[in-house]
Amino acid sequence: MSYTQETAETLALQALAWLAAHDDLLPVFLGSTGASEADLKERAADPVFLGAVLDFLMMDDAWVVSFCDDHSLPYERIMLARAALPGGEQVSWT
């Protein structure tokens, strides 16, 4: 499955809601991104911020598995969605 930016943003918003619902992970996300709780609402429509949400989620396989299992998604969907958002392009070093 390939993602458009719009469908990737939708998945990232689901991931943001999932993070917000996990009291143990939300402070970790806020601390690692420097975002405040107010930023969550203000930046939820920003594709760059949504990319950061998916980047954070992909930092731990257990988070990916938990999110995907909760949403009945294949595990690779997070990576595919991230690639469709700004900054998620594959870099070729050759």
C-alpha positions in Angstrom: 0.0 0.0 0.0 1.3 3.4 -0.8 0.2 6.5 1.2 -0.7 9.9 0.0 0.2 12.8 2.2 -3.5 13.1 3.3 -3.8 9.4 4.3 -0.4 9.6 6.0 -1.6 12.6 8.0 -4.7 10.7 9.0 -2.6 7.8 10.3 -0.3 10.2 12.1 -3.3 11.9 13.8 -4.4 8.4 15.0 -0.9 7.9 16.3 -1.0 11.3 18.1 -4.4 10.4 19.7 -2.9 7.0 20.7 0.1 8.7 22.3 -2.2 11.2 24.1 -4.2 8.3 25.6 -1.1 6.7 27.1 -0.2 8.6 30.2 3.2 6.9 30.3 4.2 7.8 26.7 2.8 11.3 26.3 5.4 13.0 28.7 8.2 11.1 26.9 6.9 12.4 23.5 6.6 15.9 24.8 10.1 15.8 26.4 11.7 14.4 23.3 10.1 16.8 20.9 10.1 19.9 23.1 6.4 20.3 22.4 3.9 21.4 25.0 0.4 20.0 25.4 -0.9 23.2 23.8 1.3 22.5 20.8 -0.5 19.2 20.2 -3.7 21.0 19.3 -2.0 23.9 17.5 0.3 21.7 15.4 -1.9 18.7 14.7 -2.5 19.9 11.2 1.2 20.5 10.5 2.6 17.7 8.3 6.1 18.2 9.6 4.9 17.8 13.2 2.9 14.7 12.2 6.1 13.3 10.8 7.7 13.9 14.1 4.9 11.9 15.8 5.6 8.9 13.5 9.4 9.3 14.0 8.8 9.1 17.7 6.6 6.1 17.5 9.1 4.3 15.4 11.8 4.8 18.1 10.6 1.7 19.9 9.3 -1.5 18.2 7.0 -2.2 21.2 5.2 1.1 20.5 4.8 0.3 16.8 3.4 -3.2 17.7 1.1 -1.8 20.3 -0.3 1.0 18.1 -0.7 -1.2 15.1 -2.3 -4.0 17.1 -4.7 -1.5 18.6 -5.7 -0.3 15.1 -5.5 -3.7 13.3 -2.7 -2.4 11.0 0.3 -4.2 9.5 3.4 -3.1 11.3 5.0 -1.6 8.2 2.2 1.0 7.8 3.9 3.4 10.1 7.1 3.5 8.0 5.0 3.8 4.8 3.0 6.7 6.2 6.2 8.4 7.4 7.7 8.2 3.9 4.7 10.2 2.6 5.2 13.1 4.9 7.8 15.9 4.7 11.2 14.7 5.7 10.4 11.1 5.2 11.9 10.6 1.8 14.5 7.8 1.4 17.9 9.3 1.2 20.3 7.8 -1.3 23.9 8.3 -0.2 25.4 7.0 -3.5 
